[in-house]
Amino acid sequence: MLHSFLLAGQSNMAGRGFLKEVPMICNERIKVQRNGKWQIMMEPINYDRPFAGVGPSASFAAAWCRKNKDQEIGLIPCAEGGSSLDDWSVDGPLFEHAILQAKLAKTSSKLEGILWHQGENECSSGLSKRYHEKFSKIVEAFRRELNEPELPIIIGGIGSYLSSGFLGQYFPEHSEVNEALLEFAEKEKNCYFATASGLTPNPDGIHLNAVSQRIFGFRYFEAYVKRNHVLEPLEGEENAVTIFSERPLTKTEKSAILDKQFAGGEISIEEYQLQLELNQ
């Protein structure tokens, strides 16, 4: 049985970390739902924009695989960059799309939780004050529509760096949003918070960089598996960056990487054929 997780929220869940900055995660036990089918995961996972990159879900899945030997995990990408809580209202297209994808995934997997990261859009104009009210309706609707009343929701904090970037004037309420996220997780059943404390951004000062996203995924997993809030950086979390780097790739994984490299024009057909033969 494949165990699946819905990815929802805005761009830091979708992922904007630069792919070139971290080792690839490739494991045939990590799947991603695309066009209704489970495929071997390749990053970017949540392709909401042409510049999508590394998010927290790949290292979350890698940590899950390390704990759950010989089992498979599936990721259901539905995050949308720049989306507000109003964009995620229960009568809107983002919510409806996520429900459709999660229901489809449930026909061939066991839905185990939702990974949520959203809040940058609520950092001004007093919007932070209504976070709990709006998000409660969304969580309640997710559980109702998916017939999963106890479904765990793992909620990531937003970066404390937001006010210091070159667009910092747009995030005056980032601390209030983090307080609202933690308060929600503390008050609502089966909701757990993972801090973004100490994580660092890309040059834009908004999106978590690739290294931080790998670490963030570990924190999400710790919150999920322990069913507890992660309020401080984890001991040894830096190892998230190189998880699976020393593990020998399987034939299936090598073939998947070769297919990606050849189809993307990274290697010639001669090199592709040679490597396929060596992989037999």
Secondary structure as a PSIPRED ss2 file (coil, helix, strand):
# PSIPRED VFORMAT (PSIPRED V4.0)

   1 M C   1.000  0.000  0.000
   2 L E   0.000  0.000  1.000
   3 H E   0.000  0.000  1.000
   4 S E   0.000  0.000  1.000
   5 F E   0.000  0.000  1.000
   6 L E   0.000  0.000  1.000
   7 L E   0.000  0.000  1.000
   8 A E   0.000  0.000  1.000
   9 G E   0.000  0.000  1.000
  10 Q C   1.000  0.000  0.000
  11 S H   0.000  1.000  0.000
  12 N H   0.000  1.000  0.000
  13 M H   0.000  1.000  0.000
  14 A H   0.000  1.000  0.000
  15 G C   1.000  0.000  0.000
  16 R C   1.000  0.000  0.000
  17 G E   0.000  0.000  1.000
  18 F C   1.000  0.000  0.000
  19 L H   0.000  1.000  0.000
  20 K H   0.000  1.000  0.000
  21 E H   0.000  1.000  0.000
  22 V C   1.000  0.000  0.000
  23 P C   1.000  0.000  0.000
  24 M C   1.000  0.000  0.000
  25 I C   1.000  0.000  0.000
  26 C C   1.000  0.000  0.000
  27 N C   1.000  0.000  0.000
  28 E C   1.000  0.000  0.000
  29 R C   1.000  0.000  0.000
  30 I E   0.000  0.000  1.000
  31 K E   0.000  0.000  1.000
  32 V E   0.000  0.000  1.000
  33 Q E   0.000  0.000  1.000
  34 R E   0.000  0.000  1.000
  35 N C   1.000  0.000  0.000
  36 G C   1.000  0.000  0.000
  37 K E   0.000  0.000  1.000
  38 W E   0.000  0.000  1.000
  39 Q E   0.000  0.000  1.000
  40 I E   0.000  0.000  1.000
  41 M C   1.000  0.000  0.000
  42 M C   1.000  0.000  0.000
  43 E C   1.000  0.000  0.000
  44 P C   1.000  0.000  0.000
  45 I C   1.000  0.000  0.000
  46 N C   1.000  0.000  0.000
  47 Y C   1.000  0.000  0.000
  48 D C   1.000  0.000  0.000
  49 R C   1.000  0.000  0.000
  50 P C   1.000  0.000  0.000
  51 F C   1.000  0.000  0.000
  52 A C   1.000  0.000  0.000
  53 G C   1.000  0.000  0.000
  54 V E   0.000  0.000  1.000
  55 G C   1.000  0.000  0.000
  56 P C   1.000  0.000  0.000
  57 S H   0.000  1.000  0.000
  58 A H   0.000  1.000  0.000
  59 S H   0.000  1.000  0.000
  60 F H   0.000  1.000  0.000
  61 A H   0.000  1.000  0.000
  62 A H   0.000  1.000  0.000
  63 A H   0.000  1.000  0.000
  64 W H   0.000  1.000  0.000
  65 C H   0.000  1.000  0.000
  66 R H   0.000  1.000  0.000
  67 K H   0.000  1.000  0.000
  68 N C   1.000  0.000  0.000
  69 K C   1.000  0.000  0.000
  70 D C   1.000  0.000  0.000
  71 Q C   1.000  0.000  0.000
  72 E E   0.000  0.000  1.000
  73 I E   0.000  0.000  1.000
  74 G E   0.000  0.000  1.000
  75 L E   0.000  0.000  1.000
  76 I E   0.000  0.000  1.000
  77 P E   0.000  0.000  1.000
  78 C C   1.000  0.000  0.000
  79 A C   1.000  0.000  0.000
  80 E C   1.000  0.000  0.000
  81 G C   1.000  0.000  0.000
  82 G C   1.000  0.000  0.000
  83 S C   1.000  0.000  0.000
  84 S C   1.000  0.000  0.000
  85 L C   1.000  0.000  0.000
  86 D C   1.000  0.000  0.000
  87 D C   1.000  0.000  0.000
  88 W C   1.000  0.000  0.000
  89 S C   1.000  0.000  0.000
  90 V C   1.000  0.000  0.000
  91 D C   1.000  0.000  0.000
  92 G C   1.000  0.000  0.000
  93 P H   0.000  1.000  0.000
  94 L H   0.000  1.000  0.000
  95 F H   0.000  1.000  0.000
  96 E H   0.000  1.000  0.000
  97 H H   0.000  1.000  0.000
  98 A H   0.000  1.000  0.000
  99 I H   0.000  1.000  0.000
 100 L H   0.000  1.000  0.000
 101 Q H   0.000  1.000  0.000
 102 A H   0.000  1.000  0.000
 103 K H   0.000  1.000  0.000
 104 L H   0.000  1.000  0.000
 105 A H   0.000  1.000  0.000
 106 K H   0.000  1.000  0.000
 107 T C   1.000  0.000  0.000
 108 S C   1.000  0.000  0.000
 109 S E   0.000  0.000  1.000
 110 K E   0.000  0.000  1.000
 111 L E   0.000  0.000  1.000
 112 E E   0.000  0.000  1.000
 113 G E   0.000  0.000  1.000
 114 I E   0.000  0.000  1.000
 115 L E   0.000  0.000  1.000
 116 W E   0.000  0.000  1.000
 117 H E   0.000  0.000  1.000
 118 Q C   1.000  0.000  0.000
 119 G C   1.000  0.000  0.000
 120 E H   0.000  1.000  0.000
 121 N H   0.000  1.000  0.000
 122 E H   0.000  1.000  0.000
 123 C C   1.000  0.000  0.000
 124 S C   1.000  0.000  0.000
 125 S C   1.000  0.000  0.000
 126 G C   1.000  0.000  0.000
 127 L H   0.000  1.000  0.000
 128 S H   0.000  1.000  0.000
 129 K H   0.000  1.000  0.000
 130 R H   0.000  1.000  0.000
 131 Y H   0.000  1.000  0.000
 132 H H   0.000  1.000  0.000
 133 E H   0.000  1.000  0.000
 134 K H   0.000  1.000  0.000
 135 F H   0.000  1.000  0.000
 136 S H   0.000  1.000  0.000
 137 K H   0.000  1.000  0.000
 138 I H   0.000  1.000  0.000
 139 V H   0.000  1.000  0.000
 140 E H   0.000  1.000  0.000
 141 A H   0.000  1.000  0.000
 142 F H   0.000  1.000  0.000
 143 R H   0.000  1.000  0.000
 144 R H   0.000  1.000  0.000
 145 E H   0.000  1.000  0.000
 146 L C   1.000  0.000  0.000
 147 N C   1.000  0.000  0.000
 148 E C   1.000  0.000  0.000
 149 P C   1.000  0.000  0.000
 150 E C   1.000  0.000  0.000
 151 L C   1.000  0.000  0.000
 152 P C   1.000  0.000  0.000
 153 I E   0.000  0.000  1.000
 154 I E   0.000  0.000  1.000
 155 I E   0.000  0.000  1.000
 156 G E   0.000  0.000  1.000
 157 G C   1.000  0.000  0.000
 158 I C   1.000  0.000  0.000
 159 G C   1.000  0.000  0.000
 160 S C   1.000  0.000  0.000
 161 Y C   1.000  0.000  0.000
 162 L H   0.000  1.000  0.000
 163 S H   0.000  1.000  0.000
 164 S H   0.000  1.000  0.000
 165 G C   1.000  0.000  0.000
 166 F C   1.000  0.000  0.000
 167 L C   1.000  0.000  0.000
 168 G H   0.000  1.000  0.000
 169 Q H   0.000  1.000  0.000
 170 Y H   0.000  1.000  0.000
 171 F C   1.000  0.000  0.000
 172 P C   1.000  0.000  0.000
 173 E C   1.000  0.000  0.000
 174 H H   0.000  1.000  0.000
 175 S H   0.000  1.000  0.000
 176 E H   0.000  1.000  0.000
 177 V H   0.000  1.000  0.000
 178 N H   0.000  1.000  0.000
 179 E H   0.000  1.000  0.000
 180 A H   0.000  1.000  0.000
 181 L H   0.000  1.000  0.000
 182 L H   0.000  1.000  0.000
 183 E H   0.000  1.000  0.000
 184 F H   0.000  1.000  0.000
 185 A H   0.000  1.000  0.000
 186 E H   0.000  1.000  0.000
 187 K H   0.000  1.000  0.000
 188 E C   1.000  0.000  0.000
 189 K C   1.000  0.000  0.000
 190 N C   1.000  0.000  0.000
 191 C E   0.000  0.000  1.000
 192 Y E   0.000  0.000  1.000
 193 F E   0.000  0.000  1.000
 194 A E   0.000  0.000  1.000
 195 T C   1.000  0.000  0.000
 196 A C   1.000  0.000  0.000
 197 S C   1.000  0.000  0.000
 198 G C   1.000  0.000  0.000
 199 L C   1.000  0.000  0.000
 200 T C   1.000  0.000  0.000
 201 P E   0.000  0.000  1.000
 202 N C   1.000  0.000  0.000
 203 P C   1.000  0.000  0.000
 204 D C   1.000  0.000  0.000
 205 G C   1.000  0.000  0.000
 206 I C   1.000  0.000  0.000
 207 H C   1.000  0.000  0.000
 208 L E   0.000  0.000  1.000
 209 N C   1.000  0.000  0.000
 210 A H   0.000  1.000  0.000
 211 V H   0.000  1.000  0.000
 212 S H   0.000  1.000  0.000
 213 Q H   0.000  1.000  0.000
 214 R H   0.000  1.000  0.000
 215 I H   0.000  1.000  0.000
 216 F H   0.000  1.000  0.000
 217 G H   0.000  1.000  0.000
 218 F H   0.000  1.000  0.000
 219 R H   0.000  1.000  0.000
 220 Y H   0.000  1.000  0.000
 221 F H   0.000  1.000  0.000
 222 E H   0.000  1.000  0.000
 223 A H   0.000  1.000  0.000
 224 Y H   0.000  1.000  0.000
 225 V H   0.000  1.000  0.000
 226 K H   0.000  1.000  0.000
 227 R C   1.000  0.000  0.000
 228 N C   1.000  0.000  0.000
 229 H C   1.000  0.000  0.000
 230 V E   0.000  0.000  1.000
 231 L C   1.000  0.000  0.000
 232 E C   1.000  0.000  0.000
 233 P C   1.000  0.000  0.000
 234 L C   1.000  0.000  0.000
 235 E C   1.000  0.000  0.000
 236 G C   1.000  0.000  0.000
 237 E H   0.000  1.000  0.000
 238 E H   0.000  1.000  0.000
 239 N H   0.000  1.000  0.000
 240 A H   0.000  1.000  0.000
 241 V H   0.000  1.000  0.000
 242 T H   0.000  1.000  0.000
 243 I C   1.000  0.000  0.000
 244 F C   1.000  0.000  0.000
 245 S C   1.000  0.000  0.000
 246 E C   1.000  0.000  0.000
 247 R C   1.000  0.000  0.000
 248 P C   1.000  0.000  0.000
 249 L C   1.000  0.000  0.000
 250 T C   1.000  0.000  0.000
 251 K H   0.000  1.000  0.000
 252 T H   0.000  1.000  0.000
 253 E H   0.000  1.000  0.000
 254 K H   0.000  1.000  0.000
 255 S H   0.000  1.000  0.000
 256 A H   0.000  1.000  0.000
 257 I H   0.000  1.000  0.000
 258 L H   0.000  1.000  0.000
 259 D H   0.000  1.000  0.000
 260 K H   0.000  1.000  0.000
 261 Q H   0.000  1.000  0.000
 262 F H   0.000  1.000  0.000
 263 A H   0.000  1.000  0.000
 264 G C   1.000  0.000  0.000
 265 G C   1.000  0.000  0.000
 266 E C   1.000  0.000  0.000
 267 I C   1.000  0.000  0.000
 268 S C   1.000  0.000  0.000
 269 I H   0.000  1.000  0.000
 270 E H   0.000  1.000  0.000
 271 E H   0.000  1.000  0.000
 272 Y H   0.000  1.000  0.000
 273 Q H   0.000  1.000  0.000
 274 L H   0.000  1.000  0.000
 275 Q H   0.000  1.000  0.000
 276 L H   0.000  1.000  0.000
 277 E H   0.000  1.000  0.000
 278 L H   0.000  1.000  0.000
 279 N C   1.000  0.000  0.000
 280 Q C   1.000  0.000  0.000
